[in-house]
Amino acid sequence: MHSKNGSRRKWGEKSGAREELVKRNNKIRREFKEGKTIEELADQFYLSINSIKKIVYSKRE
């Protein structure tokens, strides 16, 4: 699947899934900074502890 300029779209761009994940990950980072624990975030967002760690300790904002 190519866009008009010939470059491929990244996963989730057409459906909006990628944007939703960015919003979710930013919310996870914000709540972590506000004091929620990794375990609380894992339960709240139905993710593994390792997944939460990858999100909160990544350099992306």
N, C-alpha and C positions, 0 to 999 in steps of 0.2 A: 504494500500500500504506500503510494508516494503522494506527496502533496504537489501542488502546482509548480513549485520551484524545484522539484526533483529530489528533495531530501525526505527521508523517511520520518514518519511521526513516531514519537516515543510511546511506549506502552501507556495506555490509559488517557491519552490526550483527547481523543475523539469523544469518549464516553464521559470524561470529567473525573474518572476514578483517580487519576494522578493528583489532581487539584484537591480532591477530598482527603487523600492520604497526607498531603502537605498540611492541610488545615488540622487534621487529627494529630499529626506529629507535633505541630506547633503548640497545640493545646496541651499535649502530654508534657512538653518541655516547660511550658508556663506553670502548670500545676506542680511539677517537680520543683521548680524554683520557689514556688510558694509554700513548699514544705511537705507535699505528699510523698509517701515512701514509694519505692520501686514496686513493692508488693501490692500496695493499694492501687497503684496505676495499672498493674497487670490485671487485677481483679476487675477494675472499672472498665477497662478497654478490651477485656477478653484476649489478652496477649500474654505470651510467656515472659518471665522475668528477664530472660536474655534479650528478647525483642525490645522490651522497654529500655534496658541498659544501652542497647545499640542506638536507640532514638535519643535518649537524654545525654549521652556522652559523645554524640557525633558533633561535628563542627558546623553542620548546616543550621541555618536559621530561617 
